[in-house]
Amino acid sequence: IAFFAALVTFLTNKDLRGYSRRYFQVLYSYTKNEKFKPSLFNSFKHIHSFAESLVYRIEAFANTLKSIKVNFVDQTLKQKIFDQINRKEGILLICNHIGNIDVIRTFLSDNDYAQPFNISVFLQKDRCAIFNNFLDRIAVKREDIKIYPIEEIDITTISQVDDDMKKGGIVLIAGDRISL
């Protein structure tokens, strides 16, 4: 499905092909690596890769993405996170915004820890509605996830998140998201 969605998008969206071409122009001019030379084939692979990443995101939130697919360069860091979860100590994870909240949730769904925990996620207000609608459409139980709009962070929000962290909760926030 991802292949055909990427193919149709590639064939019908001239602007997207142009953006991808510009991306490869910059990449090629920087690296001088022939495999990054702008081409229709590279642009299609670029769009197809994005389509596949969307499939992984859906798998992550539908709890069908196996955590074995989530790799750590440093296994001691993974163990430190699980140890902290087991001690019911709160964790604040700052990530980049594209896909990592999904992947982190999958990683945290691993059975290497004993204690249940809540996840607090900070998103832009308009993204909260999209995100909630997405979770509803794929029928994911989300009682363990609290979503906070970054535009509405106030002392009450901070107090709620602090209480959750004291109970071993995990806070996920993209590093480029700030309260207005």
Secondary structure, 3 states (H helix, E strand, C coil): CHHHHHHHHHHHCHHHHHHHHHHHHHHHHHHCCHHHCCCHHHHHHHHHHHHHHHHHHHHHHCCCCCHHHCCCCCHHHHHHHHHHHHCCCCEEEEECCCCHHHHHHHHHCCCCCCCCCCEEEEECHHHHHHHHHHHHHCCCCCCCEEEEEHHHCCHHHHHHHHHHHHCCCEEEEECCCCCC
